[in-house]
């Protein structure tokens, strides 16, 4: 059983839902991410999504794009992100970590580190560092069977996005290769855009679950504890990103972890109430 599966099983047994914060690796300071990850766990995070900075993030809104641009200016790439996970694992062996990003950095990593006896150096190195799952925004499920099998062989899950526009056929395709959980993008558009329609989310989840057996997390547009609590009543997980990025944007280096921890603690209390 993967760390992600074990986490969701334990939450289900206790009648709780997963809180999954997203932060961009290397933001707002190049060296802050491992400390920030630990603080988010202390605040109540069950799984951490760690964004891999990329120059052309098609699914990300201006808040996360800006965070990625700053991290890139610090020289943060996939090699550094994997090292951050390795650092986090020195003292945390329980909390699942998911890398969220785009195909280009992964494929470039494999090109740069190619060896004859390893199908994907990225999968090998991510697994050795303690990564539990991968969400590649622009990898379609029909092109991912080999990648998914390689991840499973290294005890990692391949996570996919679903959207309000996803067809039954696409959900069935995702179901064939997805593991860990799926991430339902509750809004049309990019991260941080629009106002969340919680009734529409509640109506969509039974349709998703008719095709997909893994837990379903919901993200995009969740910015406070009250909304997180409402979503947690119908979903298996709540994903939050843009709001956290905004809160830590101008925080001094010494305060970043505490700001994120305090915010997530409030969300966790709301979800569990």
C-alpha atoms as one frame of an Amber mdcrd trajectory, in Angstrom:
protein
   0.000   0.000   0.000   1.384   3.403  -0.983   1.690   6.250   1.514  -1.163
   8.004  -0.298  -3.429   4.951  -0.048  -2.544   4.483   3.611  -3.289   8.131
   4.373  -6.714   8.074   2.743  -7.553   4.762   4.405  -6.660   6.132   7.841
  -8.676   9.297   7.237 -11.695   7.307   6.095 -11.491   5.104   9.181 -11.555
   8.196  11.396 -14.341   9.925   9.447 -12.101  12.779   8.293 -11.199  14.241
   4.902  -7.773  15.044   3.510  -6.380  18.569   3.509  -3.933  18.956   0.617
  -2.081  22.270   0.393  -0.152  23.236  -2.723   2.945  25.419  -2.683   5.437
  26.235  -5.401   8.851  24.786  -4.622  11.419  27.499  -3.951   8.859  30.207
  -3.188   8.997  32.793  -1.760  12.620  31.995  -0.802  14.823  29.426  -2.473
  15.656  27.579   0.742  12.331  27.774   2.593  10.449  24.824   1.109  11.404
  21.951   3.464  10.650  24.133   6.498   7.370  25.192   4.892   6.421  21.580
   4.232   6.977  20.641   7.869   4.929  23.631   9.010   2.036  22.670   6.749
   2.011  19.197   8.271   1.985  20.755  11.730  -0.959  22.879  10.597  -2.980
  19.839   9.559  -1.923  18.915   6.028  -2.438  15.249   5.149  -0.776  15.315
   1.720   1.497  17.991   0.243   1.405  19.006  -3.411   4.712  20.563  -4.392
   4.661  22.602  -7.585   7.615  22.226  -9.956   8.405  25.677 -11.407   7.945
  25.871 -15.176   8.131  28.761 -17.619   4.831  28.038 -19.413   2.320  26.770
 -16.790  -0.878  26.577 -18.845  -3.207  25.605 -15.977  -1.927  28.133 -13.450
  -3.375  31.558 -12.820  -1.354  34.743 -12.213  -0.683  34.037  -8.521   0.999
  30.682  -9.086   2.604  31.845 -12.346   4.281  34.672 -10.438   5.460  32.252
  -7.768   6.907  29.946 -10.404   8.689  32.799 -12.163  10.335  33.872  -8.912
  11.407  30.314  -8.111  12.864  29.949 -11.601  14.835  33.163 -11.092  16.395
  31.482  -8.052  17.478  28.549 -10.212  14.888  26.105  -8.872  14.265  23.209
 -11.236  13.276  19.583 -10.953  16.671  18.546  -9.582  16.325  21.033  -6.736
  12.703  20.035  -6.073  13.665  16.378  -5.705  16.411  17.436  -3.287  13.839
  19.372  -1.236  11.723  16.223  -0.870  14.817  14.289   0.182  15.493  16.918
   2.842  11.875  16.740   4.082  12.115  12.951   4.361  15.007  13.175   6.790
  12.473  13.802   9.563   9.088  12.956   8.033   8.473   9.474   6.675   4.675
   9.563   6.892   3.214  12.487   4.947   2.722  11.821   1.224   4.327  14.259
  -1.204   3.011  14.764  -4.730   4.963  16.635  -7.394   2.679  18.714  -9.599
   3.949  20.135 -12.855   4.301  19.781 -16.594   5.767  17.342 -19.088   8.698
  19.452 -20.252  10.733  19.422 -17.004  10.200  15.673 -16.570  11.205  14.816
 -20.118  14.173  17.168 -20.003  15.274  15.572 -16.726  15.163  12.137 -18.345
  17.180  13.378 -21.333  19.868  14.895 -19.119  20.145  11.878 -16.816  19.564
   9.087 -19.326  21.212   5.739 -18.606  20.786   2.552 -20.580  19.263   0.416
 -17.821  16.710   2.923 -16.436  13.503   3.737 -18.322  12.972   7.014 -16.470
  15.707   8.547 -14.316  13.075  10.967 -12.998  10.945   8.120 -11.649  14.000
   6.447 -10.116  15.296   9.601  -8.459  11.900  10.833  -7.292  11.178   7.464
  -5.719  14.537   7.354  -3.964  13.956  10.860  -2.601  10.577   9.897  -1.138
   8.067  11.245  -3.663   4.727   9.425  -3.481   2.830  10.714  -6.483   3.097
  12.712  -9.672   0.533  14.965 -11.329   1.619  16.034 -14.821  -0.964  18.525
 -16.050  -0.328  18.008 -19.769   0.058  14.211 -19.820  -3.179  12.773 -21.291
  -4.214   9.419 -19.808  -4.189   7.632 -23.154  -0.451   8.387 -23.494   0.551
   7.420 -19.947   0.237   3.674 -19.541   3.986   2.988 -19.638   4.729   5.946
 -17.355   2.010   4.831 -14.936   3.409   1.295 -14.833   6.914   2.619 -14.147
   5.586   4.755 -11.289   3.652   1.835  -9.788   6.791  -0.306  -9.941   8.445
   2.350  -7.773   5.477   2.593  -5.325   4.328   5.951  -6.700   0.900   7.041
  -7.892  -0.079   8.854 -11.082  -2.711  11.498 -10.380  -4.913  13.149 -12.991
  -7.038  16.249 -13.261 -10.724  16.135 -14.137 -12.789  19.195 -15.022 -16.446
  20.219 -15.303 -16.098  19.588 -19.033 -14.671  16.046 -18.674 -16.680  13.486
 -20.637 -17.605  10.012 -19.450 -15.102   8.646 -21.964 -12.299  10.739 -20.509
 -13.202   9.677 -16.964 -13.036   6.041 -18.062  -9.608   6.656 -19.606  -8.371
   8.247 -16.396  -9.775   5.366 -14.340  -7.604   2.881 -16.245  -4.313   4.487
 -15.228  -4.948   6.768 -12.227  -4.068   5.801  -8.669  -3.774   7.538  -5.317
  -6.510  10.101  -5.949  -7.911  12.235  -8.749  -8.054  16.010  -8.601 -11.334
  17.560  -9.696 -10.783  21.086 -10.984 -14.002  22.704  -9.822 -13.803  25.757
 -12.103 -13.367  26.322 -15.813 -10.164  28.265 -16.280  -6.916  28.571 -14.358
  -6.019  28.404 -10.668  -7.359  31.221  -8.545 -10.002  32.212 -11.098 -13.729
  32.584 -10.532 -16.099  31.805  -7.697 -16.622  28.235  -6.571 -20.119  26.801
  -7.041 -20.314  24.232  -4.262 -23.695  22.913  -5.456 -22.211  22.187  -8.876
 -19.322  20.335  -7.238 -21.709  18.232  -5.169 -23.687  17.369  -8.294 -20.567
  16.366 -10.260 -18.924  14.057  -7.740 -21.396  11.149  -8.030 -20.805  11.133
 -11.787 -17.041  11.011 -11.266 -17.365   8.230  -8.710 -19.442   6.151 -11.120
 -16.258   5.804 -13.198 -13.399   6.201 -10.724 -12.777   4.218  -7.550  -9.885
   6.268  -6.154 -10.555   9.140  -3.733 -11.594  12.445  -5.290 -10.014  15.724
  -4.219 -11.473  19.099  -5.168  -9.469  22.248  -5.799  -9.447  25.638  -7.561
 -11.383  28.403  -5.833 -11.179  27.164  -2.221  -9.850  30.067  -0.195 -11.130
  29.739   3.373 -12.165  27.319   6.075 -15.893  27.679   5.472 -15.628  26.703
   1.810 -13.210  23.898   2.652 -15.708  22.533   5.181 -18.514  22.580   2.609
 -16.385  20.792   0.008 -15.191  18.247   2.587 -18.781  17.177   3.128 -18.933
  15.797  -0.434 -15.299  15.203  -1.486 -12.541  13.000  -0.099  -9.987  15.821
  -0.091  -9.725  19.595  -0.261  -6.868  21.114  -2.276  -5.748  24.705  -1.615
  -2.984  26.614  -3.368  -3.390  30.186  -4.549  -4.512  31.506  -1.159  -1.452
  30.046   0.570   0.843  31.511  -2.079  -0.730  34.942  -1.522  -0.417  34.730
   2.253   3.295  33.938   2.226   4.231  36.243  -0.665   5.491  39.152   1.427
   6.274  37.330   4.660   9.832  37.608   5.990  11.814  34.386   5.628  11.482
  33.629   9.350   7.681  34.011   9.250   6.764  32.029   6.126   6.321  28.682
   7.867   4.291  30.151  10.712   1.938  32.019   8.382   1.157  28.865   6.413
   0.794  26.745   9.548  -1.642  29.165  11.180  -3.805  29.387   8.056  -3.965
  25.635   7.532  -4.738  25.053  11.212  -7.811  27.215  10.831  -8.875  25.314
   7.736  -8.278  21.984   9.449 -10.389  22.988  12.440 -13.198  24.087  10.116
 -13.074  20.852   8.130 -13.179  18.723  11.281 -15.928  20.695  13.005
